[in-house]
Amino acid sequence: MPVLLRFLSVKTSDLLPSATKTEAALVEQLDRKRLPRHVAVIMDGNGRWAQRRHLPRIAGHRAGVDAARETIESCARLGIGALTLYAFSAENWKRPRTEVDTLWRLLRIYLRKELPEIMRNDIQFSCMGHLEALPGQVREELESAMVSTARNRGMRLNVAINYSGRKELVDALNAIVEDARIEGRLADLRITEETIASRLYTAGLPDPDLLIRTSGEKRISNFLLWQIAYSEIYITDTLWPDFRRTDLLEAILDYQKRDRRFGGLGSSTERDDEWIAAVGATNR
Ligand code: FPP
């Protein structure tokens, strides 16, 4: 059964079996028919989390993996269609070599350990970014997880690794030009929003409805520059390693309170229409 239908017909206790009372109460408040189809997360604050505990930064990343695991599983069980996590930016190579190597090691351990759970939750794993720059073993592990989960039909888990939003746009435009050159239609080439969207790494996925950023920073950090044009942005001071299911549910509930207007007038239009009709009636 598709994830959303399963979600609509299932009791909270079955949906999130280990839910605490607070979590169950938050799930009850969700409008199950208006879940974000795609949630994107800038996982930030691992270093500060570790620093506050006088621990090395890598301890923050290790704790960050636990937060990622809980978020992935919760999103899948709630019936979110796609989850994109920003794990490593193209700029993160500027970090000390030991930290970068530890991130790769953590990613490999996560994939190896969690694959059975990913399969159980019917999650389709994918990555986006310049993977060719990654160490061979990491790439192999990522590719193997993509192959193993390719037939899954539940949530799409999309992990951004060595990712840059600007590079993604440059890659999309170069691919469009290259297609036109090969097909001999370069002279007449006209680029549209649709052609760009179809050549982004996220082609086929809906744009994120909700973008969550942890640790209170108010930046986009070169993430999904095209796709977040109309995303609802949720910023929390919680550091990523402390981001738990309650935080996710609160973010989704906050999203469901927003009046999404996409440049139009949204739900205020109805009231305006009534007002214009009333003014019209009194002026007649
Ligand atoms: C930002 O914190 C976090 C990262 C650069 C890495 C996040 C990646 C993980 C936690 C790996 C988990 C991913 C999966 C898919 C299992 P920061 O180091 O920039 O924190 P700071 O701003 O406090 O220094």
Boltz pocket constraint, residues with backbone or C-beta under 6 A from the ligand:
constraints:
  - pocket:
      binder: B
      contacts: [[A, 43], [A, 44], [A, 45], [A, 46], [A, 47], [A, 48], [A, 49], [A, 60], [A, 61], [A, 64], [A, 65], [A, 68], [A, 69], [A, 85], [A, 86], [A, 87], [A, 88], [A, 89], [A, 92], [A, 103], [A, 106], [A, 107], [A, 110], [A, 159]]
      max_distance: 6.0
